[in-house]
Amino acid sequence: MENLLVQLETILQALNLAGLFPKPQSLEVELGCGDASFLAEYARRQPQTNFIGVERLLGRIKKLDRKGRRAGLTNLRGVRIESAYFLQYLLPPHAAAALHIYFPDPWPKKKHRKHRLINEGFPTLALAALVAGGVVYLRTDDTDYFGQMTEVFGASREFQKVETPAELAEVLTDFERGFNAQGIPTLRAAYQIK
Ligand SMILES: C[S@@+](CC[C@H](N)C(=O)[O-])C[C@H]1O[C@@H](n2cnc3c(N)ncnc32)[C@H](O)[C@@H]1O
């Protein structure tokens, strides 16, 4: 089975999605997928959907390749790049039915908050990335960041709050399992294009 990590020939042109997957199916993207614990399992459970995991650390995205190949998944690919750049330049417009963003780096210091992925500009990026009716799924353990997430999406006229389906919520991420084991509460929210 071929390597599941996309070898980018250029980062100046959007991906040719049709060439990435054997089946032309609906696409979902996880930004900051870490070791792909969530994505490999979710892709296994949802063979009728194609998935791309985006992660900037090579050591972690290599685990997506390992897990996906071990499970024989043909609906999973990984891209090693920065998440916002991926949305802005590599994902063709209105290509994803869902964006999954789980435990993004919280940047707890006030002076570092500008580095947070979910900021005032994010709903606009998400709007351009998602198909009509597309959904952004969020999870975090950081109450301040959760407040920022709900604030920016709450302020957006284009999105409405929706429930996370149980079959999605039950698939845990690596960090989520760690927080659960330590008894640290986690928060989740989902926003759908109206
Ligand atoms: C706290 S970990 C969570 C990983 C995984 N989502 C989970 O819940 O187990 C955050 C992950 O996002 C990656 N990451 C952080 N900022 C990123 C960015 N701007 N672009 C791509 N990956 C990023 C980190 O390398 C790390 O693997």
The ligand as a MOL file (V3000), in Angstrom:
LIG
                    3D

  0  0  0     0  0            999 V3000
M  V30 BEGIN CTAB
M  V30 COUNTS 27 29 0 0 0
M  V30 BEGIN ATOM
M  V30 1 C -2.4950 19.5570 21.5950 0
M  V30 2 S -2.1380 18.6330 20.1700 0 CHG=1
M  V30 3 C -3.6720 17.7920 19.8210 0
M  V30 4 C -3.4920 16.6950 18.8310 0
M  V30 5 C -4.7870 15.9250 18.4810 0
M  V30 6 N -5.7610 16.7970 17.8390 0
M  V30 7 C -5.3850 15.3090 19.7190 0
M  V30 8 O -6.4060 15.8350 20.2040 0
M  V30 9 O -4.8190 14.3260 20.2050 0 CHG=-1
M  V30 10 C -2.1230 19.8920 18.9280 0
M  V30 11 C -1.5580 19.3760 17.6230 0
M  V30 12 O -1.6990 20.3690 16.6290 0
M  V30 13 C -0.4660 20.5530 15.9600 0
M  V30 14 N -0.4650 21.9450 15.5510 0
M  V30 15 C -0.4670 23.0190 16.3610 0
M  V30 16 N -0.5500 24.1430 15.6520 0
M  V30 17 C -0.6160 23.7680 14.3470 0
M  V30 18 C -0.7250 24.4690 13.1360 0
M  V30 19 N -0.8080 25.8010 13.1320 0
M  V30 20 N -0.7640 23.7700 11.9960 0
M  V30 21 C -0.6830 22.4110 11.9960 0
M  V30 22 N -0.5800 21.6880 13.1200 0
M  V30 23 C -0.5510 22.3500 14.2860 0
M  V30 24 C 0.5870 20.2020 16.9740 0
M  V30 25 O 1.7980 19.8320 16.3680 0
M  V30 26 C -0.0810 19.0560 17.7220 0
M  V30 27 O 0.1590 17.8150 17.1100 0
M  V30 END ATOM
M  V30 BEGIN BOND
M  V30 1 1 1 2
M  V30 2 1 2 3
M  V30 3 1 2 10
M  V30 4 1 3 4
M  V30 5 1 4 5
M  V30 6 1 5 6
M  V30 7 1 5 7
M  V30 8 2 7 8
M  V30 9 1 7 9
M  V30 10 1 10 11
M  V30 11 1 11 12
M  V30 12 1 11 26
M  V30 13 1 12 13
M  V30 14 1 13 14
M  V30 15 1 13 24
M  V30 16 1 14 15
M  V30 17 1 14 23
M  V30 18 2 15 16
M  V30 19 1 16 17
M  V30 20 1 17 18
M  V30 21 2 17 23
M  V30 22 1 18 19
M  V30 23 2 18 20
M  V30 24 1 20 21
M  V30 25 2 21 22
M  V30 26 1 22 23
M  V30 27 1 24 25
M  V30 28 1 24 26
M  V30 29 1 26 27
M  V30 END BOND
M  V30 END CTAB
M  END
